[in-house]
Amino acid sequence: MKLLVHGSGFRRPYRADPEELRCGKPREVRGNPDCTWFPSSLDWEWLGRSSGGSTPVGTIADLLAAIRAQPPDSIEELRIVGHSNGNFLAVAGTTLPDKVIFAESAMIGDSATFNAARSAFRSAQDRFRADGRVVLAGCGSGGIGSNLLELVSHTVLRTVAGFTQPILYAIDGTTRGPFVKDRSGKVIGRRIDDDARIVLRGKVMYSPAANRIEDILGADLLGTGALRTNAWELQPDAKSKAGDIFDVVRRCKVSPDVISAAEVGFRMQNEFYPFRGQVAGMGYAAELSGLRVIEDRKVKDKMTINVGKGFIDRITPTTLDQRVRELAMALDMTSQNRAGVVPAS
């Protein structure tokens, strides 16, 4: 299944439709050029409805609850729509005329609230399929120089994707005001009268090429006709597999050998117990269903862990916690310089 969630904590900052439609428009059409329009939760609610449905989340706790509510081994993709500044993606905050302020309790990234919840998110990884992924649908969520995707990948143990540039949003409105022209006779637009109404929200597009056109020629030339109303059509252009345990497990299941088995073993150790054990190396045992700890003849006071094919075959989203506990037992045996076998139950 695919799960779409949207930030519900960005209240619309405008008192009425005409005020919102005037935001960023020239004064000649009764606009407010000193205002910068940002999408609010209302826009994402509309986008969610036209995308097949979306779950509102206003805090990190809400997001965790939405994941936990799904059956085990079920989420093919979790797509989170919110505001991003590259370092964080937020699902709640405050919109001002010239900027958006994120609420700390709603910030995905290196925030106190998210860091405190990381172990809980990791415990909920079994709701995802082994090949599942997370997409952070916010402006610049996968930008260069940010570790946001990597951090979330280590948190959910899956591939996490994002967007290197801004995502374009728009609203469509209607007004009975007359066309307004500049001194040369060029039409600027319709006058936005007090009876103006917004008729469509949730229009969205991601296109680096369109962003370049907007930067060079302005948003008015780009227009809104190319924007769509389906959040699933946004294609991310950045990703991190830094914490995706199952990426290496899949490769090892397809071609099991000492190299791929060692990669699985060291990846699990680095992810869960980076400072535990005295491990000189990882090996592979095709006939073994668990883990075998043996003395390393080359490195004094350190041991080697042979990873069994049966151990690797038994790594799934719902059994990962048990495999991690078995690895902990093997690592403790290396610290005690004690050889033996840890069976995979």
Buried (B, 14 or more C-beta within 10 A) or exposed (E): EEBBBBBBBBEEBBEEBBBBBBBBBBEEBBBBEEBBBBBBBBBBBBBBEBBEEBBBBBBBBBBBEBBEEBEBBBBEBBBBBBBBBBBBBBBBBEBEEEEBEBBBBBBBBEBEBBEEBBEBBBEBBBBBBBBBBBBBBBBBBBBEEBBBBBBBBBBBBBBBBBBBBBBBBBBBBBBEBEEBEEEEEEEBBBBBBEEBEBEBBBBBBBBEEBBEBBEEEEBEEBEBEEBBBEBBEBEBEBBBBBBBBBBBBBBBBEEBEBEBBBBBBBBBBEBBBEEBBBBBBBBBBEEBBBBBBBBBEEEEEBBBBBBBBBBBBBBBBEEBBBBBEBBBBBBBBBEEEEEEBBBBE
